[in-house]
Amino acid sequence: MGRGEFAFTPDGGIYLCERLVGDGGEPHRIGSVERGIEVGRMACHHGDGSRNQECVGCTLRDCCMNWCGCSNYFSSGAYDRVGPFLCASERASIQVAGEVLERLDGVGAWYDHLSGMPGINAVQRA
């Protein structure tokens, strides 16, 4: 949020993410194209991710969307706190993705896609 991209509204508002524009606007607005960015307003949108103690020891933490301030805000009301539904959804998605990857490991086109060179691998097999 606010590190790699920003969202701009037709009236010149600047937001940390386009997902925050439609949610009441003003609380998430960090500035305008006329006045610039109000740095103090950005600070409240970033957390250190430590507010969820259950995330600290979670083995899926590095694969999870716990870093997304917008998803956190919409699921828990805080930018740095993952909501229970988002946590459950992420756990289920990561588990299913892992199972699919295990099944497809070494399977022709899928393996070629993962290697990043499908054309070269196809030619080598021919």
C-alpha positions as CSV (number, residue, x, y, z in Angstrom):
1,M,0.0,0.0,0.0
2,G,1.5,3.2,-1.2
3,R,4.9,1.8,-1.9
4,G,4.6,0.6,-5.5
5,E,1.5,2.2,-6.7
6,F,-1.2,4.7,-5.9
7,A,-4.8,5.3,-7.0
8,F,-6.1,8.6,-8.3
9,T,-9.7,9.7,-8.5
10,P,-11.2,12.0,-11.1
11,D,-11.4,14.8,-8.4
12,G,-7.6,14.5,-7.8
13,G,-7.7,12.4,-4.7
14,I,-4.7,10.1,-3.9
15,Y,-5.2,6.8,-2.2
16,L,-2.8,4.0,-1.3
17,C,-4.9,1.5,-3.3
18,E,-7.8,1.6,-5.7
19,R,-9.8,-0.8,-3.5
20,L,-9.9,1.9,-0.8
21,V,-11.4,4.6,-3.0
22,G,-15.0,3.4,-2.8
23,D,-15.0,2.7,0.9
24,G,-16.1,6.1,2.2
25,G,-13.1,7.7,0.6
26,E,-12.0,10.4,3.0
27,P,-10.5,8.1,5.8
28,H,-8.3,6.5,3.2
29,R,-7.4,9.6,1.2
30,I,-3.7,10.5,1.7
31,G,-3.7,13.6,-0.4
32,S,-4.5,15.3,-3.7
33,V,-2.7,16.1,-6.9
34,E,-3.1,19.8,-6.0
35,R,-1.7,19.6,-2.4
36,G,0.5,16.5,-2.7
37,I,0.7,13.6,-0.4
38,E,0.2,14.1,3.3
39,V,2.9,11.8,4.7
40,G,1.3,11.7,8.2
41,R,-1.8,10.2,6.7
42,M,0.2,7.3,5.2
43,A,1.6,6.2,8.5
44,C,-1.7,5.0,9.9
45,H,-2.2,2.7,6.9
46,H,1.0,0.6,7.6
47,G,1.5,-1.8,10.4
48,D,4.2,-4.3,11.3
49,G,2.0,-7.3,10.8
50,S,2.5,-8.4,14.4
51,R,-1.0,-7.7,15.7
52,N,-2.0,-11.2,14.8
53,Q,-0.2,-13.4,17.3
54,E,-1.4,-16.5,15.6
55,C,0.4,-15.5,12.4
56,V,3.8,-15.4,14.1
57,G,4.2,-19.2,14.2
58,C,2.1,-20.0,11.1
59,T,4.0,-22.1,8.6
60,L,1.9,-20.5,5.8
61,R,2.7,-16.9,6.7
62,D,5.1,-16.4,3.8
63,C,2.6,-17.7,1.2
64,C,-0.4,-15.9,2.7
65,M,-1.9,-12.5,1.8
66,N,-1.5,-11.3,5.4
67,W,0.6,-8.4,3.9
68,C,-2.3,-6.9,2.0
69,G,-3.5,-3.9,4.0
70,C,-6.7,-3.6,1.9
71,S,-7.7,-7.2,2.4
72,N,-6.9,-6.9,6.1
73,Y,-9.0,-3.6,6.4
74,F,-12.0,-5.1,4.7
75,S,-11.8,-8.4,6.8
76,S,-10.9,-7.0,10.2
77,G,-11.2,-3.2,10.1
78,A,-7.4,-2.7,10.6
79,Y,-4.7,-2.5,8.0
80,D,-2.3,-4.8,9.8
81,R,-4.7,-7.4,11.2
82,V,-5.9,-10.4,9.3
83,G,-9.5,-11.3,9.8
84,P,-10.6,-14.8,10.6
85,F,-12.4,-15.4,7.3
86,L,-9.4,-14.2,5.3
87,C,-7.1,-16.4,7.3
88,A,-9.4,-19.5,6.8
89,S,-9.7,-18.7,3.1
90,E,-6.0,-18.3,2.6
91,R,-5.3,-21.6,4.5
92,A,-7.7,-23.4,2.3
93,S,-6.4,-21.9,-1.0
94,I,-2.8,-22.6,-0.1
95,Q,-3.6,-26.2,0.8
96,V,-5.5,-26.8,-2.4
97,A,-2.7,-25.1,-4.5
98,G,-0.1,-27.3,-2.8
99,E,-2.2,-30.5,-3.6
100,V,-2.6,-29.4,-7.2
101,L,1.1,-28.7,-7.6
102,E,2.0,-32.1,-6.1
103,R,-0.3,-33.8,-8.7
104,L,1.0,-31.9,-11.6
105,D,4.7,-32.1,-10.6
106,G,6.6,-33.4,-13.6
107,V,3.5,-33.5,-15.9
108,G,4.4,-32.4,-19.4
109,A,2.9,-29.0,-20.2
110,W,2.7,-28.0,-16.5
111,Y,6.4,-28.8,-15.9
112,D,7.3,-26.8,-19.0
113,H,5.2,-23.9,-17.9
114,L,6.9,-23.9,-14.4
115,S,10.4,-24.1,-15.9
116,G,9.7,-20.9,-17.9
117,M,10.7,-22.4,-21.2
118,P,7.7,-24.3,-22.7
119,G,8.9,-23.8,-26.3
120,I,12.4,-25.0,-25.7
121,N,11.2,-28.0,-23.6
122,A,8.7,-29.0,-26.3
123,V,11.5,-28.9,-29.0
124,Q,13.8,-30.9,-26.8
125,R,11.2,-33.7,-26.3
126,A,10.5,-33.9,-30.1
